[in-house]
Amino acid sequence: MKRVIYGKKIEDVDFQLLIGVAKLTRRLSKDNSDVYKFGASFAGPLLFGYVKWLINEALHYNVKTLYFIARDGYILKEIADIIIKERNLNIKTKYIYASRKVWRVANEHNIDCFLSVMNSEYFDRFSTSFVAERLGLSKDEFTRLTGFECNNKILSENSRKYLYEKLENNTALKQTLIEKYKIKNELSIKYLQQELDFRDKDIWFVDVHGSGKTQDILIKTLKSFCNNNFEFFYFSLDISMTPENIAEKRQYFTYFHIKHWMELLCRTPEGQTIGYKEHNGYIYPIKGKSNNNLLKWGFNSYVDAVKDYSRLILEFEQKNNISLVSYSLCKKYFEYFNYSLDRNTADLIGSVPLSILGNENNPQEAAPVFGFFDYFKILFGLHTDINYLDSISYVRSNKYFRSLRKFLDKHGSLRNFFFEFYKNNEEKEVYLKILGQKITLKKLFGWRV
């Protein structure tokens, strides 16, 4: 990473100072592990900039409390607490135990939004069995309520639309879901009422990356019993994935390429919040299995590095009476990660243990090294699972995979390499591709689009 980042002449002075502090953080530490170096050099500068911006926004709008959402909010809260303490600010932070599992729960206020959101994602897994599972229904219940048989066949776009229309207009299904999740909803609302200070007009939640769809569902529930202004903050947001866009969402950095790896910078070993329980009038979170593999990865060294960087950059700013802000840093780091990632950094970030939907209790490497059979599956288009971290796996794998990625980036698929006919009415372009050679038919034959 050092070769790529430091090897370029960048005119942004703040950027150079931030990089210098990262380098000094590494030199002052007795921890020489690669995980510590990564935390100080990469995660620290990115996450600190985000949290600093967030706190400045909170000061500007006189927001009293910042609510950091588990689990990605843990490291962000650690940084915020350091900034607040060092700058002696009158802002409180609170850690909120929540997850998609407890906030994406159907009730009479959000049922339509709940179904709409469910129909707008995970298209690579979207089968009737998958839908039944997302709804929390058994296969028999789903078939009885909808008339659709459960199977694992991935639905086409038209089939998804047809299924959604049937679900949207199915009163019996909606009522069943509302009754099914009644107790979960009651506990979730009690937990929010217990943890949030509703005396504050503005309530801000903090996350790192996402689509915001869960928040669209949540806001329907919140607005059913209070009139506060809610905003949800992200480092980066998948704007294209927010069809409802009901909740107010703000992002620190806009980048229109791959950014899902941002979540890997904020992983924690604690288990996912899977529900709530009430004991003696107090609501407690129920958490799933802890991710001990993350501790083995070097989580504690990583967090120490991010915190050490945060303290050092604050000390540097105070001594020199300056405030360092560099969006160039975000841009350069994102470009590096997406287009120039080196093997060592790819191995480090790609080996972060990550839980995926449907397999939360069995975390695997976020971007595993591709094997022999993966090469042919990818080449012949049989690698159908959508993994937004595949770009890291390509770098971690041998040179043949890197060549394969360049080939697919250029041609799209093996079939398109041999033969492809392309017509774009808007750009008035028509071409034929044979063995990778592009022939513009408009020029050759004078074709009109």
N, C-alpha and C positions, 0 to 999 in steps of 0.2 A: 504494500500500500504506500509506503514511504516514497518509493521510486516514482509512482504515478502522481501522487499528490504534490510532493515537493519538487518534482522535476520540471515544473512549469513556472514561468515568470508571471505572477499575478499582481496586477496593479492595486488591488484592494488592500489597503493598509490594515484594516481591521482583520481581514482574513489572515494576513501574515502574522499578526499579533496573537490571534487565537491559536494558530498552528504552533507558534512559539511556546505558548503556555502548555499546550498538549505535550510538546516535547520535554518541557521542563518537568511536568508531572511524572513522566516516565523516568527521568533521570533522578528525581528526588526519592523515588520509591525503592524499597528493598525487594519488592515483588517483581521479578523479571519474567513472569509467565506471559505467554502469548495472549491469554485472556485479559490480563491486566493491561497490556499494551494496547489491545483492541479497544477496551473500555475507555482508556485515557485519550487515545488518538482519534477514534471514530465516534463511538456512542456518546461520549462526554460532550464534545463540542455541539453535536446535533441536538441532543436532548436538553442541554443547558440553555441553548438559544431559544428553544420552544418554550420552556418553563419560564424563562426570564420575560419573554414577550407576554405570556399569559398573565404573569403577576403585574406587569406594567399596565395591561388592559384592565385588570381587576382594580388597581389603584385609580385609574382614570375614571372608571364607572362606579367607584365607591362600593365595590362588592366585598362583603365581609368574610365570606367563607368559600373555599374551593373544595369541591367534592371529587375525589379521585376514585375512579371506578376500578374495582378489582377485575382482573389481576394485573393488567397492563399499567394501571395507575400507580403501582407500588414504587417503582424507581422514580417516576415523575414526582411523586409526593416527597420522596427523600430529597430530591434536588430542591423542591419548593421550600421545604423546611429549612434547608441550609441558607437559601437566599433570604427568607423572612427573618431568620435569626441574625444573620450577619448585617442586614440592613435595618434591623429593629423595626419591622413593619407591623402594622395593625391588621393582619390578615390571619385567619385561621384555616387550617387544612383538616380534612376528614377523609378517612378511607371507607368507601362504601362497598359492601360485599354484594355483588350482583353478577349477572351473566346473561347471555342470551336465553339460557335455560329457564331462568326465573322471571325475566322481563318480557319474554315472548310468550305470554300466557293469555289465552283468549278470555274476554269478558264482554258484557253487553255494550261497553263503550268503545271497544277497539276491534270487535270481531271482523268487520269488513276490511279494516287495515291489516289485521292479522292474516287474513286469507290472501289479500293482494300481495303482501310482502312475501309470503310463502311461495307464491306463483312467479316471483321475479328473480329467483336465484337458484344456484346449483343445477343448472340445466344438464350438466354431464351425468347427473345421478337421478334425474327427474323421472321416476317410474311411479306407478300406482302404489307399489309397496313402500317406496320412499315417502310418498305423500302421506300415506297412512301412518308411518312412523313419525313424521314431523307433526302430525295432528295429535299424536299420542293415542291412536286408536289401534286395536287389534285388527288383523286382516278381516276377520268375520264381522266386526263392528263396521269397518269401512265399507265392505260390500253391502251389508244390510242397509246402511244409511245412504249410500250413493248409487248402488246398482252396478258399480265397477268392480271387476275381479282384480285381485291383487297379484301382480307379477313384477318381475325385474326388468321388463323391456323399457328402454329409454324412450320417452314420448317425443314426438316431433313437435315443432312449434304450433302447428294447427291443433294437434291433439291436446297440448297443454292448454291452449285457449278454450277448447271445448270443455275440458275437465273443469277449468276455473269457472266458466259460466255456470256449469251445473252446481258446483260447490257454492258459488256466490248466491244462487237463488234457492238454496236448500235450507229451508227454515228448520227442519228437524235436525240437520247436522249442526247448525249454529247453536241451537238450544242445547243439544247434547254436549257440545264443547264448553259452553258457558257453565253448565251444571257440573261437568267433569272437573273443571279447574276452579270452582268456586272457593274452596278452602285455600288453595294455593294463592289465589288472588287476594283473599282476605289477609293472609299472612304477609304477602308482599307489600300491601298497602300499609299494614301496621308497622312493618319495618321502616318504610319510607317516612311515615309520620313520626316514628321514634328517632330517626337519624337526621332528618333534614330540619333546618330552622326556618319554619314558614313565616316567621316574623320578618325575614328579609324579603324585600320585593323581588330581587333578582337572585336566582339560584343557578350556579354554574357547575356543570359536570365536566370532568376532564378525562380524556382517553388519548390513545396515540394514533390509531388508524382504523378505518372501517367504512362501511357504507352508510351508517346512520339509520338503517332500517329498524333495528331494535328500538332506537330512540323514538322513531315515528310511532311505534306501537305503544311505548311507555308513556309518551306525552298524552295520549288519549286517556290513559288511566289516571295520570296526575291531574289533568284538567277536570276530571269528574268530581274531585273533592277540594280543589283549591284554585286560586286565581293568580298565582305567582308567575313571574316571567322566567322561563327555563331556557338555558342555552347550553349547547354541547360543543366542547372544544376538542379539536384534533390537530395532531401535527400535520397529517394529510388525510384527505377525504376522497372516497370514490364517488364523485358527484354523479357520474354516469349511472351509478347503481342505486340511486335514490328516487324512484318513480313517485313516491308519495310526497316526500320532502315536506312533512308536516312540522317536525320539530325544527327549532332554530339551531343551525349548525355553523360553526366557524372553523376555518383551518389556518394554520400558521404558514404553510408552504404549499403552493400549487405546483404540481408536477404531473404531466400527462403521460408518463410512462410507468413502467413497473415500479411499485412502491410497497408491495405487500411485505417485503422483508423488514419494513420498519417495525412490525410487531415483534420480530425476533429480538430486537434491541430491548424489549421490555418484558421478556418472559420472567416468571417467578416460579419457585418450586411448589408453592401452595396449591392445593386442589381447587378445582372449579367450584363455585357456589352452585349447588344443585337444588337448594330449597331453603326453607326457614322452619324453625320450630319455636314454640312459645313455652316458657317456663317461668312461673311466678310473675307473670305479667310482663316479661321481657322477651323480645324476639331475638333469637340467635341464628346465625347462618349455619347451614349444613353444607359441609365441604366434601368434595370427592377425594379421590386418592392423590396424595402428594407426588410431585414429579422429582423423585430423588436423583434421577439421572442428571438433572440440571445442576445439582450440587456437585456431582462428579465432574461435570463439564467445567466447573470453575466459577459458579455463580457468585460466591462471596468475594473472590478477587475482582470480578467484573464490577460488582456494585461498589467496592472500595475505590476502584479506579475512577468511576463516574463521579463519586462524591469528592475524591481528592482533586479532580480537575475542577469541579464546581467551586470548591473552597479557594483554590489557587487563582482562578480567573476573577473571583470576587475581590480577593486581596489585591490583585494587580489593578483592577478598576479603581478601587478605593484609594490606593497609594498614588495613582496618577490622575485621579479625579476625572475619569473618562467612563463612557459606557460603550462597550464594543457590541456592535450589531453587524452581522454580515450574512446577507442572503446569498452572496457569492459562495460562501462556505457550503450552504445547503445544495446549491446548484452543482458545484464541483464534486461534492461527495456523492450526490445522486448519479451524476454522469459516470463517475469512477465505478460505482457499484454496479451500474447497469451495463456499462460498455467496456470497462478496463479492469475488472476485478481480477486480482492475482490469485494464484492457487492456494497460498497459505491462508489468506483471509477467507477464501471460499470454503476451505476445510473447516475453519474455525466457526464461521457463522452457519454453514450448512450442517454442522454436527449438533447444533442446538436441538435438544429434545422438544418435540412439538406434538401436541394433541390435535387431532382433526375431528370433524363432525362425525358422530357415530362410533368413534373409537377414543373417547376422551380419557379412558383409564389406561391406555396403552401407548404412551408417547413414543414416537419414533424420530429419527433424524429428520430435520426440516427439509433438507435437500440432499438425499442420499446419493452416493456415487452410483452412476449407471453401470450395469453389468453387461455381459456379452449378449444376452437375449434382448435386453432393452434396445440395443443398437438396431436390431432388425425390426422390432416393434415400432420404433420411432420412424425408421426409414420407410416402412410399408404402411404407415398411418394406423397402426394398431394400438398405439399408445394414446388412448382416448381420454384418460383421466386428466382433468384440468388441474395442473399444479403451477401456480404462479411463481414458484421458486425453482422451476426447472432450469432457469438460466444459471443458477448457482451450481446445480448438479452437472451441467455441461462443463463448467470450469473445473470442477473437482475430478471429472472423469478424464480418460486419456485423450491424446491428440486426435484420435479418430472421431470422437464425439464433438470436439470443437470444430473439426472440418465439416461434420454432419450438420451442425448448427448453422454454419455459414451457408451451406448448400440449401438448407430449408429456408433460411432468411431470404435467400435470393430467388428460389423457385417455388416455395410454398409446399411442394410435395414431389415425390418421385414421379407420379403421374403427370403433373404439370411440366416436369422437365422434358418428358418425352413428347407430350402434345398438350397444348392449351390454346383455346380460342377465347379471346377477351374482347368485350364490347362495353364501352362506357358512353352513354348518350350525353351525359352532362359535359364531359370533357371532350366529346367528339373524337374518341379514340377507338380504333379497331386494330387488333394485332393477332398474329398467329405465332405460337412458339413451338419449335420443333428441335428436340435435343438441346434445349437451353438457348437456342438462337431465336431472337425476337424479330419477327418480320412485320412491319407496319403495313397493313393491307390498304390503308387509306392512300398512302404514298405510292404503293406498288400498282394498285389497280384503279386508283381514283375513287374508291368506295366512299359513299356518303353515309354518315351515321343517321 
